[in-house]
């Protein structure tokens, strides 16, 4: 006897065959760019009629199979209840929820508008105390997978203000660079122009120049990474690249500020000849000394825009409050308008503050950015190889980053070094 499943399979097989034949007729007409022939139209009609009949049989077979399953389940449940009853031990096969919803108490409570309370007898149920499911290791916690953040902890260091970012850059192509520095005194050039009467001799001005040579320094750092880590954890390679670039940038800032000029070091701005200096003879607030340094530079025809401070000196300046001197960096007034609610500015007397440990506490440097340029021989560049030492046989890659740069000071009066005197 053929089963319902076998009938369904035969009908589906014939349905697929009919669809294939219809597709072949359509493709033939399409390729020949013509309408259906009379014979093809007749065959299409026959196939579609047969297809509708097959779909009807399939639907009928499915409905019959579904109904059979429902009846079988109901009969099995009924027979089970009858057997239990004949044995004198009738068992209610309904679930707890079904018994609760079918109870008279629940029906009366619902018909009354679902107000108040009611009691429901659940006697005879096999209710057992079980352990609650929790996030503990011996419960649902065994399935918890902790989230891993897609970043590492030190990338925020790049947010600081770097002196090298505030200075002009001049691309160069040789390991040493020559440039002409104008060291003319103001009396020989800037102060020579005067008013003259008709027929009088005009004043002569002149410049004093000096040829300077700057050498290009190489700043580099490298780190090892296994070939497996580079392949399996791409983030690590990118992270190392970023941290090494930060290391190079930080060292370049240090060299620009305080390099001693002894090969292979850059000669930093604090170690240049001809720059301006200010050191108060008596104890003086840092804020006042910085302001006097600004005046010193302006008198030398420079325009200071940057102040480089050690973090401890920057803190002292930001917290300065001297009513007698007219300084109110932080308002400590008793009316509550200032104090910790007012954030100290990132400027000092209008100059952009650059905080760096490369400059010692007790010293500040004022800078006209147009007086200084970075000689850019090579921007930070990355190299990777396995040819270092025994790296090849150990599956180790070496990531090397380096830059090449120098420093040109076109106007020494564009730099002023302030030596603080006092603790405030």
C-alpha positions as CSV (number, residue, x, y, z in Angstrom):
1,X,0.0,0.0,0.0
2,X,1.3,3.4,-1.0
3,X,1.9,5.8,1.9
4,X,1.1,9.5,2.0
5,X,4.8,10.3,2.0
6,X,5.4,8.3,-1.2
7,X,2.4,10.0,-2.9
8,X,3.8,13.4,-2.0
9,X,7.2,12.4,-3.3
10,X,5.8,11.2,-6.6
11,X,3.7,14.3,-7.1
12,X,6.7,16.6,-6.4
13,X,8.8,14.7,-8.8
14,X,6.3,15.0,-11.6
15,X,5.8,18.7,-10.8
16,X,9.6,19.3,-11.2
17,X,9.5,17.5,-14.6
18,X,6.6,19.6,-15.8
19,X,8.3,22.9,-14.8
20,X,11.4,21.7,-16.7
21,X,9.5,21.0,-19.9
22,X,7.7,24.4,-19.7
23,X,11.1,26.1,-19.3
24,X,12.5,24.3,-22.3
25,X,9.6,25.4,-24.5
26,X,10.0,29.0,-23.3
27,X,13.8,29.1,-23.9
28,X,13.4,27.7,-27.4
29,X,10.9,30.5,-28.4
30,X,13.1,33.1,-26.7
31,X,16.3,32.1,-28.5
32,X,14.5,32.0,-31.9
33,X,12.8,35.4,-31.0
34,X,9.4,34.1,-32.0
35,X,6.0,33.5,-30.4
36,X,4.8,30.1,-29.4
37,X,3.7,27.8,-32.2
38,X,0.2,26.3,-32.1
39,X,1.6,22.9,-31.1
40,X,3.7,24.5,-28.3
41,X,0.6,26.5,-27.0
42,X,-1.4,23.3,-26.9
43,X,1.4,21.5,-25.0
44,X,1.7,24.4,-22.5
45,X,-2.0,24.3,-21.8
46,X,-1.9,20.5,-21.2
47,X,1.1,20.9,-18.8
48,X,-0.4,23.7,-16.9
49,X,-3.7,21.8,-16.4
50,X,-1.7,18.8,-15.1
51,X,0.3,21.1,-12.8
52,X,-2.9,22.5,-11.2
53,X,-4.1,18.9,-10.6
54,X,-0.8,17.9,-9.0
55,X,-0.9,21.0,-6.7
56,X,-4.4,20.1,-5.6
57,X,-3.4,16.5,-4.8
58,X,-0.3,17.8,-2.9
59,X,-2.5,20.2,-0.8
60,X,-5.1,17.4,-0.1
61,X,-2.4,15.0,0.9
62,X,-0.8,17.5,3.3
63,X,-4.1,18.3,4.9
64,X,-4.9,14.6,5.3
65,X,-1.5,13.9,6.9
66,X,-1.9,16.9,9.3
67,X,-5.4,15.7,10.4
68,X,-4.1,12.2,10.9
69,X,-1.4,13.4,13.2
70,X,-3.9,15.4,15.2
71,X,-6.3,12.5,15.5
72,X,-3.5,10.1,16.5
73,X,-2.3,12.4,19.2
74,X,-5.8,12.8,20.6
75,X,-6.5,9.1,20.5
76,X,-3.2,8.3,22.3
77,X,-4.0,10.8,25.0
78,X,-7.6,9.4,25.4
79,X,-6.4,5.8,25.5
80,X,-3.8,6.7,28.1
81,X,-6.5,8.3,30.3
82,X,-8.9,5.3,29.8
83,X,-6.2,2.9,30.9
84,X,-5.4,4.9,34.0
85,X,-9.1,5.1,34.8
86,X,-9.6,1.3,34.4
87,X,-6.7,0.7,36.8
88,X,-8.4,3.0,39.3
89,X,-5.7,5.6,39.1
90,X,-6.9,8.5,36.9
91,X,-4.2,11.0,36.0
92,X,-4.9,14.6,34.8
93,X,-2.7,15.0,31.7
94,X,-3.2,18.8,31.5
95,X,-0.3,21.1,32.3
96,X,-0.2,23.3,35.4
97,X,-1.1,26.4,33.3
98,X,-4.1,24.6,31.7
99,X,-5.4,23.4,35.0
100,X,-5.1,26.9,36.4
101,X,-6.9,28.6,33.5
102,X,-9.6,25.9,33.4
103,X,-10.5,26.3,37.1
104,X,-13.8,27.7,38.3
105,X,-12.1,30.1,40.6
106,X,-10.1,31.7,37.8
107,X,-13.2,31.9,35.5
108,X,-15.3,33.7,38.3
109,X,-12.4,36.1,39.0
110,X,-12.0,37.0,35.3
111,X,-15.7,37.4,34.7
112,X,-15.8,39.8,37.7
113,X,-13.4,42.2,36.0
114,X,-10.2,40.7,37.3
115,X,-10.4,42.5,40.6
116,X,-9.6,41.2,44.0
117,X,-8.0,37.9,44.9
118,X,-9.0,34.2,44.6
119,X,-7.7,30.8,45.8
120,X,-7.0,27.9,43.5
121,X,-6.4,24.4,44.6
122,X,-3.4,22.8,43.0
123,X,-3.3,19.7,45.3
124,X,-2.1,16.5,43.8
125,X,0.6,18.1,41.7
126,X,4.1,16.9,42.0
127,X,5.8,20.2,42.7
128,X,9.5,20.0,43.6
129,X,12.0,22.6,44.7
130,X,14.8,23.1,42.2
131,X,17.9,25.3,42.1
132,X,17.4,28.7,40.6
133,X,19.2,29.4,37.3
134,X,21.8,32.1,37.9
135,X,25.0,33.5,36.3
136,X,27.1,31.4,38.5
137,X,29.9,29.2,37.1
138,X,27.9,26.1,37.8
139,X,24.7,27.5,36.2
140,X,24.0,29.8,33.2
141,X,27.4,31.5,33.8
142,X,29.0,28.5,32.0
143,X,27.6,29.9,28.8
144,X,28.6,33.6,29.3
145,X,31.4,34.8,27.0
146,X,32.9,38.0,28.2
147,X,33.1,40.9,25.7
148,X,36.6,42.0,24.7
149,X,37.0,45.7,23.8
150,X,38.6,46.3,20.4
151,X,41.2,48.8,21.7
152,X,44.2,48.8,24.0
153,X,44.9,51.1,26.8
154,X,47.6,53.6,25.6
155,X,46.3,55.0,22.4
156,X,45.0,58.1,24.1
157,X,48.6,59.4,24.5
158,X,48.4,60.8,20.9
159,X,46.0,63.5,22.2
160,X,48.8,65.6,23.7
161,X,50.0,68.9,22.1
162,X,53.4,68.3,20.4
163,X,55.7,71.2,19.7
164,X,56.7,69.6,16.4
165,X,53.0,69.8,15.3
166,X,53.1,73.6,15.7
167,X,56.3,74.3,13.7
168,X,56.7,74.8,10.0
169,X,58.3,71.9,8.1
170,X,60.8,72.2,5.1
171,X,61.4,69.1,3.0
172,X,65.1,68.5,2.5
173,X,67.0,65.8,0.5
174,X,70.5,65.7,1.9
175,X,72.1,64.6,5.2
176,X,73.3,68.1,5.9
177,X,71.5,71.4,5.2
178,X,73.0,74.9,4.8
179,X,70.9,78.1,5.3
180,X,71.6,81.8,5.8
181,X,70.7,83.3,9.2
182,X,70.0,87.0,9.5
183,X,71.7,88.2,12.7
184,X,71.5,92.0,11.9
185,X,71.2,94.2,15.0
186,X,68.1,96.4,15.1
187,X,70.4,99.4,14.9
188,X,71.8,98.3,11.6
189,X,68.6,97.6,9.8
190,X,65.2,97.9,11.5
191,X,66.0,101.2,13.3
192,X,67.8,102.8,10.3
193,X,64.7,104.2,8.6
194,X,64.2,107.8,9.6
195,X,62.6,111.0,8.3
196,X,64.8,113.3,6.2
197,X,64.4,116.8,4.8
198,X,64.7,117.6,1.1
199,X,68.2,117.4,-0.1
200,X,69.6,115.7,3.0
201,X,71.5,112.4,3.0
202,X,69.5,109.3,3.6
203,X,70.7,106.8,6.2
204,X,72.3,103.6,5.0
205,X,71.2,100.3,6.4
206,X,72.9,96.9,6.2
207,X,72.5,93.3,7.1
208,X,74.7,90.9,8.9
209,X,74.4,87.3,7.8
210,X,75.7,84.0,9.0
211,X,75.9,80.6,7.2
212,X,74.7,77.8,9.3
213,X,74.9,74.0,8.7
214,X,72.5,71.7,10.3
215,X,72.9,67.9,10.3
216,X,70.0,65.5,9.9
217,X,69.5,63.1,12.8
218,X,67.9,59.7,12.6
219,X,65.4,58.7,15.4
220,X,64.4,55.1,15.4
221,X,62.8,52.3,17.4
222,X,61.9,48.7,16.7
223,X,60.0,45.8,18.2
224,X,59.7,42.0,17.5
225,X,56.5,40.2,16.7
226,X,56.1,36.5,15.9
227,X,54.9,35.6,12.4
228,X,51.9,33.8,14.0
229,X,50.8,36.9,16.0
230,X,51.1,39.1,12.9
231,X,48.9,36.7,11.0
232,X,46.4,35.7,13.7
233,X,46.1,39.1,15.5
234,X,46.3,41.9,12.9
235,X,45.4,44.4,15.6
236,X,48.7,43.8,17.4
237,X,50.8,44.8,14.4
238,X,48.8,48.0,13.9
239,X,49.0,48.8,17.6
240,X,52.8,48.3,17.7
241,X,53.1,50.6,14.6
242,X,51.1,53.3,16.4
243,X,53.0,53.1,19.6
244,X,56.4,53.2,17.9
245,X,55.2,56.3,15.9
246,X,54.3,57.9,19.3
247,X,57.7,57.1,20.6
248,X,59.4,58.7,17.6
249,X,57.2,61.8,17.9
250,X,57.9,62.2,21.6
251,X,61.6,61.9,21.1
252,X,61.6,64.4,18.3
253,X,59.9,66.9,20.6
254,X,62.5,66.3,23.2
255,X,65.3,66.8,20.7
256,X,63.8,70.1,19.3
257,X,63.6,71.4,22.9
258,X,66.7,70.1,24.6
259,X,68.9,68.2,22.2
260,X,72.6,68.8,23.0
261,X,73.9,68.9,19.4
262,X,76.5,66.2,19.9
263,X,76.2,63.7,17.1
264,X,73.9,62.0,16.5
265,X,71.7,64.5,18.4
266,X,69.9,67.5,17.1
267,X,70.9,70.9,18.6
268,X,67.8,71.9,20.4
269,X,66.4,75.4,20.9
270,X,67.6,75.7,24.5
271,X,71.2,75.1,23.4
272,X,71.4,77.7,20.6
273,X,73.5,80.8,20.7
274,X,72.0,84.3,20.2
275,X,68.6,83.5,21.8
276,X,67.1,85.8,24.3
277,X,67.1,85.1,28.1
278,X,65.4,86.5,31.1
279,X,66.1,85.6,34.8
280,X,64.6,87.9,37.5
281,X,67.1,89.1,40.1
282,X,64.6,88.6,42.9
283,X,61.8,86.1,43.7
284,X,59.1,86.6,41.1
285,X,55.9,84.8,40.2
286,X,56.1,82.5,37.2
287,X,53.2,84.3,35.5
288,X,55.0,87.7,35.8
289,X,58.3,86.2,34.5
290,X,56.5,84.8,31.4
291,X,54.9,88.1,30.8
292,X,58.2,90.0,31.0
293,X,59.7,87.4,28.6
294,X,56.9,88.3,26.1
295,X,57.9,92.0,26.3
296,X,61.6,91.0,25.8
297,X,60.7,89.3,22.5
298,X,58.4,92.0,21.3
299,X,61.2,94.5,21.9
300,X,63.4,92.4,19.6
301,X,60.7,92.4,16.9
302,X,59.5,88.8,17.5
303,X,56.0,87.7,17.9
304,X,55.8,84.9,20.6
305,X,52.9,82.5,20.1
306,X,54.1,79.3,22.0
307,X,55.3,78.7,25.6
308,X,56.9,75.4,26.5
309,X,56.5,74.5,30.2
310,X,57.3,71.6,32.4
311,X,54.0,70.2,33.8
312,X,54.8,71.4,37.3
313,X,55.4,75.0,36.1
314,X,52.2,74.8,34.0
315,X,50.3,73.9,37.2
316,X,51.7,76.8,39.1
317,X,50.8,79.2,36.3
318,X,47.3,77.8,35.9
319,X,46.7,78.3,39.7
320,X,48.1,81.8,39.9
321,X,45.9,84.3,41.6
322,X,47.6,87.6,42.7
323,X,45.1,90.5,43.1
324,X,47.9,92.9,43.7
325,X,49.6,92.0,40.4
326,X,46.3,91.8,38.5
327,X,46.6,88.1,37.9
328,X,43.5,86.0,38.1
329,X,44.1,82.7,36.4
330,X,41.7,81.0,38.8
331,X,39.0,82.9,40.6
332,X,39.1,82.0,44.3
333,X,36.4,84.5,45.1
334,X,34.1,83.8,48.1
335,X,30.9,84.2,46.1
336,X,31.3,80.8,44.5
337,X,31.5,81.9,40.9
338,X,35.0,80.5,40.4
339,X,37.3,78.0,42.1
340,X,37.2,74.4,40.8
341,X,34.2,75.2,38.6
342,X,36.4,77.3,36.3
343,X,38.9,75.2,34.2
344,X,42.3,76.8,33.7
345,X,43.0,77.9,30.1
346,X,45.4,76.0,27.8
347,X,47.0,79.3,27.0
348,X,49.4,81.5,29.1
349,X,49.0,85.2,28.4
350,X,47.5,84.2,25.1
351,X,50.4,81.8,24.2
352,X,49.6,78.2,23.4
353,X,50.9,76.0,26.2
354,X,53.0,73.0,25.3
355,X,53.7,70.7,28.3
356,X,56.8,68.6,28.1
357,X,59.1,66.9,30.6
358,X,62.0,67.6,28.1
359,X,62.3,71.0,29.7
360,X,63.3,71.1,33.3
361,X,61.1,72.5,36.0
362,X,62.0,76.1,36.7
363,X,62.6,76.9,33.0
364,X,60.2,78.0,30.3
365,X,60.8,78.7,26.6
366,X,58.9,81.3,24.5
367,X,58.8,80.8,20.8
368,X,57.9,82.6,17.6
369,X,57.0,79.7,15.3
370,X,58.0,81.6,12.2
371,X,61.6,81.8,13.5
372,X,62.0,78.0,13.5
373,X,61.5,75.2,11.0
374,X,61.8,71.4,11.1
375,X,64.1,70.1,8.3
376,X,62.1,67.0,7.2
377,X,64.4,64.5,5.5
378,X,62.0,61.5,6.1
379,X,58.7,61.3,7.8
380,X,58.1,58.3,10.2
381,X,58.5,55.2,8.0
382,X,57.9,51.6,8.9
383,X,60.0,48.6,7.8
384,X,59.4,44.9,8.5
385,X,61.8,42.0,8.0
386,X,62.6,38.5,9.2
387,X,66.3,38.8,8.2
388,X,67.5,40.1,11.6
389,X,69.8,37.7,13.5
390,X,68.0,34.3,13.9
391,X,64.6,35.7,13.3
392,X,63.9,33.7,10.1
393,X,64.3,30.3,11.9
394,X,62.4,31.5,14.9
395,X,59.4,32.8,12.9
396,X,60.0,36.4,14.3
397,X,59.3,39.6,12.4
398,X,61.1,42.8,13.3
399,X,59.1,46.0,12.9
400,X,61.3,49.1,12.6
401,X,60.1,52.7,12.5
402,X,62.4,55.7,11.9
403,X,62.4,59.3,10.9
404,X,65.1,61.7,9.8
405,X,64.9,65.4,10.7
406,X,66.9,68.4,11.7
407,X,66.2,71.9,13.0
408,X,66.8,75.3,11.5
409,X,66.7,78.5,13.6
410,X,66.3,81.5,11.2
411,X,66.0,84.2,13.9
412,X,67.6,83.6,17.3
413,X,65.5,86.5,18.7
414,X,62.5,84.3,18.0
415,X,63.4,82.2,21.1
416,X,63.5,83.3,24.7
417,X,64.5,81.2,27.7
418,X,62.9,82.2,31.0
419,X,64.6,81.0,34.3
420,X,62.1,81.2,37.1
421,X,63.0,82.6,40.5
422,X,60.7,81.6,43.3
423,X,58.1,79.0,44.1
424,X,54.9,80.8,42.9
